Amino acid sequence: MGVDSAGDFAETAKRDSRFQAPGSGLIALADEPDPWDVLLERIEQEQARMMARHRWND
């Protein structure tokens, strides 16, 4: 699944605590085995939620 926009990408990443630095912005934590797979997983989950909301509102 792709990301609709850079804003969606950033918002999804901001909600994932694994990509947060205390008092800072978005970072990928060094102790994650594959931070990009983690981020992709979160993006896909968020897109699934967005699609479900869209279907619910139709």
ZIHU-V975133 format. One record per residue. N is the residue number from 1. RES is the residue in one letter. SS is DSSP state (@ for helix, = for strand, . for the rest). OMEGA is omega in whole degrees, 0 to 359 (999 if undefined). Layout:
n->N res->RES ss->SS omega->OMEGA
n->N res->RES ss->SS omega->OMEGA
This chain:
n->1 res->M ss->. omega->178
n->2 res->G ss->. omega->178
n->3 res->V ss->. omega->182
n->4 res->D ss->. omega->181
n->5 res->S ss->. omega->177
n->6 res->A ss->@ omega->178
n->7 res->G ss->@ omega->177
n->8 res->D ss->@ omega->179
n->9 res->F ss->@ omega->182
n->10 res->A ss->@ omega->181
n->11 res->E ss->@ omega->178
n->12 res->T ss->@ omega->180
n->13 res->A ss->@ omega->181
n->14 res->K ss->@ omega->181
n->15 res->R ss->@ omega->181
n->16 res->D ss->. omega->184
n->17 res->S ss->@ omega->180
n->18 res->R ss->@ omega->181
n->19 res->F ss->@ omega->182
n->20 res->Q ss->= omega->171
n->21 res->A ss->. omega->181
n->22 res->P ss->. omega->178
n->23 res->G ss->. omega->183
n->24 res->S ss->. omega->180
n->25 res->G ss->. omega->185
n->26 res->L ss->= omega->171
n->27 res->I ss->. omega->173
n->28 res->A ss->. omega->183
n->29 res->L ss->. omega->184
n->30 res->A ss->. omega->183
n->31 res->D ss->. omega->174
n->32 res->E ss->. omega->181
n->33 res->P ss->. omega->177
n->34 res->D ss->. omega->186
n->35 res->P ss->@ omega->181
n->36 res->W ss->@ omega->175
n->37 res->D ss->@ omega->177
n->38 res->V ss->@ omega->180
n->39 res->L ss->@ omega->178
n->40 res->L ss->@ omega->178
n->41 res->E ss->@ omega->180
n->42 res->R ss->@ omega->178
n->43 res->I ss->@ omega->179
n->44 res->E ss->@ omega->178
n->45 res->Q ss->@ omega->180
n->46 res->E ss->@ omega->178
n->47 res->Q ss->@ omega->178
n->48 res->A ss->@ omega->177
n->49 res->R ss->@ omega->180
n->50 res->M ss->@ omega->179
n->51 res->M ss->@ omega->179
n->52 res->A ss->@ omega->177
n->53 res->R ss->@ omega->180
n->54 res->H ss->@ omega->179
n->55 res->R ss->@ omega->180
n->56 res->W ss->@ omega->182
n->57 res->N ss->@ omega->181
n->58 res->D ss->. omega->999
